Structure formats: structure tokens, C-alpha cells
């Protein structure tokens, strides 16, 4: 594991074979954060909350909810993060399988789940551990730093 490339903090454009991997809500309402960038710049489909779409790949980390307040005629829309990373894990497993299948594509994983969804880097990074050995998946520096630290500590303990 000697990763020398990391997902840039801000991605402005992609080549035809590059994919922007972002956290989404299940409904595919790309209204904020990286999801909005995916919709505005990288062909994410409105209403598609997971999977490959244009130069984007959505991984759900939350759900859009509607709240009707008593005595109010308006409905308020808000984003509710998944209750745990265990709810995100199956979607990341599907992503990893897809990335293994689409070897001609380069997947730039953003810090999914660490923004609007509010999960910690270590919680999400661990789910991407298999990607460290994949040449076509580029992870954020924070994910790689955490995973490398854990691996180094493990190796120290098992010498």
C-alpha cells in the first residue's frame, strides 16, 4: 500500500473515464455538498440516489424527510443521516464491486458521509479499506492517512 495520489479537495472537471464518487440521499435529491456538485457538474441524475450516472457515482449516506409542523400549511424538507455506518456499508460494497468491474474508469472518492451526514472520517474510511489495493479508486488523503495509521499500529502490535 503505497498510495501517492489522493482525491483533490475540489474537483472542477473530469476526463471522460473519470468518476466523481459522492455521498447522496436515497432519493437522489442532490441539493447540497458534493451531491449538488455532482448534479451541477458531473451528470448526476436527479432522483437516482445510488450507482453510476454519467461521470458520477452516488453512495447513499442519508435520507430526505418531510416534516409538517402543527398549525403550519408548509412542509419542511430536511436531510436525516443514516443511523449508523452499517447502513452505508452495503452501498460501499456494491461500489467496490462496480469499481472492480469498470477497471477502465478512475473513481475519485470524496469524503462521503463526513459532511452533511456527519460521520467521522475513521468510521467511513474503514469501509473503503479494500480500495487501498485498487489502482482505479482514489481516496481522500484523510481516509488513506487513517487507514495507514491503523495498519502501522496493527503491525507494531504483531511484531
C-alpha positions as CSV (number, residue, x, y, z in Angstrom):
1,X,0.0,0.0,0.0
2,X,1.9,3.0,-1.2
3,X,-0.7,5.4,-2.4
4,X,0.7,8.6,-4.0
5,X,-2.5,10.0,-5.4
6,X,-5.4,11.4,-3.4
7,X,-8.8,12.8,-4.3
8,X,-8.4,16.5,-4.7
9,X,-10.3,18.7,-2.2
10,X,-12.1,20.4,-5.0
11,X,-12.8,18.8,-8.4
12,X,-13.7,21.2,-11.1
13,X,-13.6,18.9,-14.2
14,X,-13.1,15.3,-15.1
15,X,-11.9,13.4,-18.1
16,X,-14.2,11.0,-19.9
17,X,-13.0,7.9,-17.9
18,X,-13.0,9.7,-14.5
19,X,-15.9,9.4,-12.0
20,X,-16.8,11.7,-9.1
21,X,-17.9,9.5,-6.1
22,X,-20.1,11.4,-3.7
23,X,-22.5,10.9,-0.8
24,X,-26.1,11.2,-1.7
25,X,-29.5,10.8,-0.1
26,X,-31.5,7.7,-1.0
27,X,-34.0,9.7,-3.1
28,X,-31.3,11.2,-5.3
29,X,-32.3,14.8,-4.4
30,X,-28.8,16.4,-4.9
31,X,-29.4,19.6,-3.1
32,X,-26.2,20.2,-1.2
33,X,-22.5,19.5,-0.7
34,X,-20.8,17.1,-3.1
35,X,-24.2,15.9,-4.3
36,X,-25.0,19.3,-5.7
37,X,-21.6,19.5,-7.4
38,X,-22.2,16.0,-8.9
39,X,-25.6,17.2,-10.2
40,X,-24.3,20.6,-11.5
41,X,-21.0,19.5,-13.0
42,X,-20.8,15.7,-13.4
43,X,-24.1,14.4,-14.8
44,X,-25.6,13.0,-11.6
45,X,-29.3,12.2,-12.3
46,X,-32.0,13.8,-10.2
47,X,-33.9,11.0,-8.5
48,X,-31.1,8.5,-8.6
49,X,-29.6,8.0,-5.2
50,X,-27.1,5.3,-5.8
51,X,-24.9,3.9,-8.5
52,X,-23.1,5.1,-11.6
53,X,-24.6,8.0,-13.5
54,X,-22.6,9.9,-16.1
55,X,-19.3,10.9,-14.6
56,X,-20.7,10.5,-11.1
57,X,-21.3,7.6,-8.7
58,X,-23.7,8.1,-5.8
59,X,-23.4,6.3,-2.4
60,X,-26.3,7.0,-0.1
61,X,-25.5,8.3,3.4
62,X,-28.8,9.9,4.4
63,X,-32.4,10.2,3.5
64,X,-34.6,13.3,2.7
65,X,-37.5,13.7,5.1
66,X,-40.6,15.8,5.1
67,X,-41.9,17.4,8.3
68,X,-45.2,19.0,8.6
69,X,-45.4,21.3,11.6
70,X,-48.6,21.5,13.6
71,X,-50.7,24.6,12.6
72,X,-48.5,25.2,9.5
73,X,-49.5,24.7,5.9
74,X,-46.0,24.3,4.7
75,X,-43.9,21.2,4.6
76,X,-40.3,21.4,5.6
77,X,-37.7,19.2,3.8
78,X,-34.6,18.1,5.7
79,X,-31.8,15.6,5.4
80,X,-31.6,12.9,8.1
81,X,-28.3,11.0,8.2
82,X,-28.4,7.2,8.4
83,X,-28.4,5.9,12.0
84,X,-25.1,4.1,11.6
85,X,-22.3,3.4,9.1
86,X,-23.7,-0.1,8.9
87,X,-26.5,1.3,6.8
88,X,-23.9,2.7,4.4
89,X,-21.7,-0.4,4.2
90,X,-23.8,-2.4,1.7
91,X,-23.7,0.6,-0.8
92,X,-20.0,0.8,-0.5
93,X,-19.7,-2.9,-1.1
94,X,-21.7,-2.5,-4.3
95,X,-19.4,0.4,-5.2
96,X,-16.3,-1.7,-4.7
97,X,-17.7,-4.4,-6.8
98,X,-18.6,-1.9,-9.6
99,X,-15.2,-0.4,-9.4
100,X,-13.6,-3.8,-9.8
101,X,-15.8,-4.4,-12.9
102,X,-15.2,-0.9,-14.5
103,X,-11.4,-1.1,-14.5
104,X,-11.2,1.4,-17.3
105,X,-12.6,4.1,-15.1
106,X,-10.8,6.1,-12.4
107,X,-13.1,6.7,-9.3
108,X,-12.3,9.8,-7.2
109,X,-14.0,9.1,-3.8
110,X,-14.9,12.3,-1.9
111,X,-15.2,12.3,1.9
112,X,-18.6,10.8,1.7
113,X,-20.6,10.8,4.8
114,X,-18.3,13.2,6.6
115,X,-20.1,16.4,5.6
116,X,-23.9,16.7,5.8
117,X,-24.3,13.1,7.1
118,X,-21.9,13.9,10.0
119,X,-20.0,10.7,10.3
120,X,-16.3,10.7,11.4
121,X,-13.5,10.1,8.9
122,X,-12.4,6.9,10.7
123,X,-16.0,5.5,10.6
124,X,-16.3,5.9,6.8
125,X,-12.6,5.3,5.8
126,X,-12.7,1.8,7.3
127,X,-15.4,0.8,4.9
128,X,-13.1,1.8,2.0
129,X,-10.1,-0.3,3.2
130,X,-10.4,-2.8,0.2
131,X,-9.9,0.2,-2.1
132,X,-6.3,0.7,-0.9
133,X,-5.2,-2.1,-3.2
134,X,-7.3,-1.0,-6.2
135,X,-5.5,1.0,-8.9
136,X,-8.6,2.7,-10.2
137,X,-10.0,4.0,-6.9
138,X,-8.5,7.2,-5.5
139,X,-9.3,8.0,-1.9
140,X,-9.2,11.3,0.1
141,X,-5.9,11.9,1.9
142,X,-7.7,11.8,5.3
143,X,-9.1,8.3,4.6
144,X,-5.7,7.0,3.5
145,X,-3.9,8.6,6.4
146,X,-6.3,7.0,8.9
147,X,-6.1,3.5,7.2
148,X,-2.3,3.7,7.0
149,X,-2.1,4.7,10.7
150,X,-4.3,1.8,11.8
151,X,-2.3,-0.6,9.7
152,X,1.0,0.6,11.1
153,X,-0.3,0.3,14.6
154,X,-1.5,-3.2,14.0
155,X,1.9,-4.2,12.5
156,X,3.7,-2.7,15.6
157,X,1.5,-4.8,17.9
158,X,2.0,-8.0,15.9
159,X,5.8,-8.0,15.6
